[in-house]
Amino acid sequence: MLVLSERALEGPTYKGVVKTFCRQRGHGFIVEEVTRENMFVHISDVEGEYVPKEGDEVTFKKVLIPPKNEKYQACHVKITHLAPGVSHETWDSPSSSPRS
């Protein structure tokens, strides 16, 4: 049986913009482009070399959040366009908290 995030790969890809992301806390939110819904994103679901920053454009998949399966969270998040004028850091740059 596939885990939820692997099943999500078979579904549609969504677009959005990073609203907030805190590397130290390990999570943030993305505003989905069409519905304007705030989607939770966990640090372990971010792919690529850069830490997401406010205003970054992203693509992502959706997966239901257990145990109630009433809300979705973003997974397989990829930054497609870095926000202009924002200082970006890579995951391997020093931080007070390591990436999961």
C-alpha positions in Angstrom: 0.0 0.0 0.0 1.3 3.5 -0.9 1.7 6.1 1.8 -0.4 9.2 1.4 2.3 11.5 0.0 3.2 8.8 -2.6 -0.5 8.6 -3.7 -0.6 12.4 -4.0 2.0 12.2 -6.8 -0.7 10.6 -8.9 -3.1 13.5 -8.4 -3.1 17.0 -9.9 -0.5 19.6 -9.3 -1.5 22.9 -7.8 0.1 26.4 -7.8 0.4 28.8 -5.0 2.4 31.4 -3.2 4.3 31.0 0.1 2.5 33.0 2.8 4.8 32.2 5.7 7.5 29.6 6.4 9.6 29.3 9.6 12.6 27.0 9.2 13.2 26.8 12.9 9.6 25.7 13.6 9.6 23.4 10.5 6.3 24.6 8.9 4.4 27.3 7.2 1.5 28.1 4.9 0.9 28.4 1.1 -2.0 30.3 -0.4 -3.5 28.1 -3.1 -3.8 30.0 -6.4 -7.4 29.2 -7.4 -9.3 28.7 -4.1 -7.1 31.1 -2.0 -7.1 28.5 0.7 -4.3 28.4 3.2 -2.4 25.1 2.9 -0.2 23.9 5.8 3.2 22.8 4.7 5.7 20.8 6.8 9.5 21.1 6.3 9.7 17.5 5.2 7.4 18.1 2.3 9.6 20.8 0.7 11.8 19.7 -2.2 14.7 21.5 -3.8 17.7 23.5 -2.6 16.1 26.7 -1.2 14.2 27.3 2.0 10.8 28.8 1.1 10.3 32.5 1.7 7.2 34.7 1.7 6.2 35.5 -1.9 7.9 32.5 -3.5 5.8 30.9 -6.2 5.4 27.1 -5.7 3.8 24.0 -7.1 2.5 21.2 -4.8 0.3 18.2 -4.4 -2.4 17.9 -1.8 -2.8 15.2 0.9 -5.5 14.8 3.5 -4.3 15.4 7.1 -5.1 12.4 9.4 -6.8 11.4 11.6 -10.0 13.2 10.6 -9.1 13.6 6.9 -11.1 16.9 6.8 -8.3 19.3 5.7 -5.5 19.1 3.2 -1.8 20.0 3.5 0.7 20.6 0.8 3.3 18.0 -0.1 5.9 17.6 -2.8 6.4 21.4 -2.7 8.7 22.9 -5.3 9.7 26.5 -5.6 9.1 27.6 -9.2 10.0 31.3 -8.9 12.0 32.9 -6.1 10.4 36.1 -4.7 12.3 39.1 -6.0 14.2 41.2 -3.5 14.1 38.5 -0.9 17.3 37.0 0.5 17.1 33.2 0.1 19.1 30.6 1.9 19.8 27.0 1.0 19.1 24.0 3.3 22.8 23.5 3.8 23.4 27.0 5.1 23.7 27.3 8.9 20.5 27.3 10.9 19.6 26.9 14.6 17.5 23.9 13.6 18.5 21.2 11.1 16.2 20.2 8.3 14.2 17.0 8.9 
